Structure formats: structure tokens, C-alpha cells
């Protein structure tokens, strides 16, 4: 029972780890309307 629960938790964590935006961070909105460009942290 405990190993099945551990396996289910591990699978849930691995499934959620794949979510997220790919590539470097960028400011929101169209590129031609960004008034104050800045660098965003990657952490």
C-alpha cells in the first residue's frame, strides 16, 4: 500500500515537472509595444 502511494506521488511530481514555459523569459505583450525593456531573472 505504501509503495503504491509513493509511486503515485512520484508520477504526479514528474508529470507536473514537465509543465511550464519553454525558452528564456520575456516581457508580456507585443514586441512593438514594449516601452521599457528589461532583463528578467531565469531562476
Sine and cosine of phi, psi and omega as CSV:
sin_phi,cos_phi,sin_psi,cos_psi,sin_omega,cos_omega
0.00,0.00,-0.71,0.70,-0.05,-1.00
-0.93,0.37,-0.61,0.79,-0.01,-1.00
-0.93,0.36,-0.55,0.83,0.05,-1.00
-0.92,0.39,-0.63,0.78,0.04,-1.00
-0.92,0.38,-0.65,0.76,0.04,-1.00
-0.90,0.44,-0.67,0.74,0.03,-1.00
-0.90,0.43,-0.67,0.75,0.03,-1.00
-0.90,0.44,-0.65,0.76,0.04,-1.00
-0.91,0.41,-0.65,0.76,0.03,-1.00
-0.91,0.42,-0.68,0.74,0.03,-1.00
-0.90,0.43,-0.61,0.79,0.03,-1.00
-0.91,0.42,-0.67,0.74,0.01,-1.00
-0.91,0.42,-0.68,0.73,0.00,-1.00
-0.92,0.39,-0.59,0.81,0.03,-1.00
-0.92,0.40,-0.64,0.77,0.00,-1.00
-0.97,0.24,-0.40,0.91,0.00,-1.00
-0.93,0.37,-0.41,0.91,0.01,-1.00
-0.98,0.18,-0.20,0.98,-0.01,-1.00
-0.98,0.19,0.43,-0.90,0.06,-1.00
0.76,-0.65,0.24,-0.97,-0.03,-1.00
-0.99,0.17,0.68,-0.74,0.03,-1.00
-1.00,-0.07,0.50,-0.86,0.06,-1.00
1.00,-0.04,0.05,-1.00,-0.03,-1.00
-0.95,0.32,0.48,-0.88,0.02,-1.00
-0.92,0.39,0.54,-0.84,0.01,-1.00
-0.60,-0.80,0.46,-0.89,0.00,-1.00
-0.92,0.40,0.50,-0.87,-0.02,-1.00
-0.95,0.30,0.43,-0.90,0.07,-1.00
0.99,-0.17,0.14,-0.99,0.03,-1.00
-0.91,0.41,0.55,-0.83,-0.07,-1.00
-0.89,0.45,-0.53,0.85,-0.04,-1.00
-0.98,0.17,-0.09,1.00,0.01,-1.00
-0.92,-0.38,0.19,0.98,0.03,-1.00
-1.00,0.10,0.94,-0.34,-0.08,-1.00
-0.99,0.15,-0.70,0.72,-0.07,-1.00
-0.88,-0.48,0.99,0.10,0.02,-1.00
-0.92,0.39,0.57,-0.82,0.04,-1.00
-0.48,-0.87,0.30,-0.96,0.04,-1.00
-1.00,0.01,0.60,-0.80,0.00,-1.00
-0.95,-0.33,0.60,-0.80,0.01,-1.00
-0.93,0.38,0.50,-0.87,-0.05,-1.00
-0.99,-0.16,0.09,1.00,-0.03,-1.00
-0.99,0.16,0.00,0.00,0.00,0.00
